[in-house]
Amino acid sequence: MESFGFIMTRHVNSEMTNKYWNHSVKLLRRLYPYKQIVIIDDNSNNDFIKPDADYKNITIIQSEFNGRGELLPYYYFIKTKFFENAVIIHDSVFFHRRVRFEALHGTKFMPLWFFYPDTENVNNSIRITNSLNYASLIQEGIRLQGLQTMGIGTNKWYGCFGCQSYINHDFLLRIETKYRLTTMIHSVKNRLDRCCLERIMGYIFSKEYPPSSKKRALFGNIMDKHKSYKYTFENYEADLKKGTIPDCVVKVWSGR
């Protein structure tokens, strides 16, 4: 079985957003020509989905759970062991340099980007976690009780931006057995819920795999990135033409 592969969440609702997954796949194929790519489609409009090429070694799963977004790669990876380790990304993430994920052998979990913990929409996070095992402990953590400035304290954890990560399948199964992550498929239904999920998953994985809290993320703090949350695909295309891509792995935003 392959040591790692990619799981991409996709939501296409226009000709513009159809460019995202196509471009992301083409870049991955250039850098990782033989790695499997699993695309989890979250309620795309089929009128706009058009592949730019006959892509090889790609599996497309049409999710029956509309709007679950960032939870879906974990849900389907729990159900099916596509590979030993998954690199979980959005369709709006573009690789411009090969990241040696094979060097992470033995790593159980690592966010791609992190953010410092906060209490944004905490009551909704509490609602979502009610279905989980050890819900009260998780809720205490995401309320930041005992937490000091900048994530230093007894409840030290970091948010997992977009729930994008490198994660080991056996480790994920252990987390599922302990917490029942898949039960959140019934309570995460929209963008606000998925923002809460970044904090819930960040807390659980930080506590269950302390090395991820020490390193925080492979690519650093998302808030430190170029035009964070404001870098559009149009900005990206302009930088691509000028040869001024700001990082080896780029995320664009469109607020879908």
MOGI-V736647 format. One record per run of one state. SS is the DSSP state (H for helix, E for strand, C for the rest). FROM is the first residue (numbers start at 0). TO is the last residue. If there is no record, write none. Layout:
ss=SS from=FROM to=TO
ss=SS from=FROM to=TO
This chain:
ss=C from=0 to=2
ss=E from=3 to=9
ss=C from=10 to=13
ss=H from=14 to=30
ss=C from=31 to=35
ss=E from=36 to=40
ss=C from=41 to=56
ss=E from=57 to=61
ss=C from=62 to=67
ss=H from=68 to=78
ss=C from=79 to=83
ss=E from=84 to=89
ss=C from=90 to=91
ss=E from=92 to=94
ss=C from=95 to=99
ss=H from=100 to=103
ss=C from=104 to=107
ss=E from=108 to=110
ss=C from=111 to=112
ss=E from=113 to=115
ss=C from=116 to=120
ss=H from=121 to=128
ss=C from=129 to=133
ss=H from=134 to=141
ss=C from=142 to=145
ss=E from=146 to=146
ss=C from=147 to=147
ss=H from=148 to=150
ss=C from=151 to=151
ss=E from=152 to=152
ss=C from=153 to=156
ss=E from=157 to=159
ss=H from=160 to=162
ss=C from=163 to=163
ss=E from=164 to=167
ss=H from=168 to=178
ss=C from=179 to=179
ss=H from=180 to=185
ss=C from=186 to=189
ss=H from=190 to=207
ss=C from=208 to=208
ss=H from=209 to=214
ss=C from=215 to=219
ss=E from=220 to=220
ss=H from=221 to=223
ss=C from=224 to=231
ss=H from=232 to=241
ss=C from=242 to=247
ss=E from=248 to=250
ss=C from=251 to=255
